């Protein structure tokens, strides 16, 4: 029986390691997608579009005698961009699949161990959710004779946007996002881990009060991220496209996992008080 238990915990450690691995790969692919999109956007300015229109004219006149290297470069960049997007989403799906298996361990291991494992899974999800891009905002305009012109482009993540908002003078918005999307989630996870590891000690009950206080704010982080997305898009009145990226899925995964782990921790504490 003990060997079986050790095997279960070893499997959970492997699954958590797989989450980190898939998260890193999804993060890297998301950055590549951002890089190729930036490179593609650099070819979408007014000057570049004018050159492209002249190239099309030359191609229509000279036919195969005209060698359009610029167009071939664009096709290559678009291919790399699409591949990076597919890979980022693929690794994110792998991550979510492994995370689901970790959550299913609730039915096979004690509440204390599940709370510890679940808290670690929530911390990993939060880490990638804060660092990875969550929204790509593109502002473009259709110009006669030139076609589609990109006026501005930016890929935004929570951590990077907090810094930019602070530096841009939006201190209140930056502090609100920092508080409810970074500080409160980290305190919530640390309190869950602390209660799970030291539940037998008396001073743990003081942490329980803090844990319950943090629990009252369990949905505020979702509201703040939603507010964050609205703020970013509303801040650009001419926004033509806002594309959700993998960071948002990681952050939502953290929210869901932290809520489930909070319930398991609460149940664990109720069982302890009955003794």
Long-range contacts (C-beta under 8 A, 24 or more apart in sequence): 8-105, 8-108, 8-109, 9-109, 9-113, 12-102, 12-105, 12-109, 12-117, 15-98, 15-101, 15-102, 16-102, 16-117, 16-120, 16-121, 16-124, 18-94, 18-98, 19-95, 19-98, 19-99, 19-102, 19-121, 19-124, 19-125, 20-124, 22-91, 22-92, 22-94, 22-95, 22-98, 23-91, 23-95, 23-124, 23-125, 23-127, 23-128, 23-250, 25-87, 25-91, 26-88, 26-89, 26-91, 26-92, 26-95, 26-128, 26-132, 26-246, 26-250, 27-128, 27-131, 27-132, 27-246, 29-84, 29-85, 29-87, 29-88, 29-91, 30-84, 30-88, 30-132, 30-133, 30-245, 30-246, 30-247, 31-133, 32-80, 32-84, 32-87, 32-88, 33-81, 33-84, 33-85, 33-88, 33-245, 34-133, 34-136, 34-155, 34-245, 36-77, 36-80, 36-81, 36-84, 37-81, 37-136, 37-153, 37-155, 38-153, 38-155, 39-77, 40-74, 40-77, 40-78, 40-81, 41-138, 41-150, 41-153, 43-70, 43-73, 43-74, 43-77, 44-140, 44-148, 44-149, 44-150, 45-149, 45-150, 46-143, 46-146, 46-149, 49-143, 49-146, 49-147, 49-148, 49-149, 50-146, 52-147, 53-145, 53-146, 53-147, 88-245, 88-246, 89-246, 92-246, 92-249, 92-250, 95-128, 95-250, 95-253, 96-249, 96-253, 99-125, 99-253, 99-257, 103-257, 103-260, 106-260, 106-264, 111-264, 111-265, 111-267, 111-268, 111-271, 112-196, 112-199, 112-268, 114-261, 114-264, 115-192, 115-193, 115-195, 115-196, 115-261, 115-264, 115-265, 115-268, 116-193, 116-196, 116-197, 118-192, 118-257, 118-260, 118-261, 118-264, 119-189, 119-192, 119-193, 119-196, 119-261, 120-193, 121-257, 122-189, 122-192, 122-254, 122-257, 122-258, 122-261, 123-186, 123-189, 125-250, 125-251, 125-253, 125-254, 125-257, 126-185, 126-186, 126-189, 126-250, 126-251, 126-254, 126-258, 128-247, 128-250, 129-158, 129-247, 129-248, 129-250, 129-251, 129-252, 129-253, 129-254, 130-157, 130-158, 130-159, 130-181, 130-182, 130-247, 130-251, 131-157, 131-159, 131-247, 132-157, 132-245, 132-246, 132-247, 132-250, 133-157, 133-245, 133-246, 133-247, 134-158, 134-225, 134-229, 134-244, 134-245, 134-247, 134-248, 134-251, 135-229, 135-232, 135-233, 135-242, 135-243, 135-244, 135-245, 135-248, 136-241, 136-242, 136-243, 136-245, 137-232, 137-233, 137-236, 137-239, 137-241, 137-242, 137-243, 138-239, 138-240, 138-241, 138-242, 138-243, 139-236, 139-238, 139-239, 139-240, 140-240, 140-241, 141-238, 141-240, 151-238, 152-236, 155-245, 156-232, 157-247, 158-182, 158-225, 158-228, 158-247, 158-251, 161-228, 161-232, 173-231, 176-224, 177-224, 177-228, 180-217, 180-220, 180-221, 180-223, 180-224, 181-221, 181-224, 181-225, 181-228, 181-251, 184-214, 184-217, 184-220, 184-221, 185-221, 185-254, 185-258, 187-214, 188-214, 188-215, 188-217, 188-218, 188-258, 188-262, 189-258, 192-258, 192-261, 192-262, 192-265, 195-265, 195-268, 195-269, 196-265, 196-268, 199-268, 199-269, 199-272, 200-272, 208-269, 211-262, 211-265, 215-262, 215-266, 218-258, 218-259, 218-262, 219-255, 221-255, 222-252, 222-255, 225-251
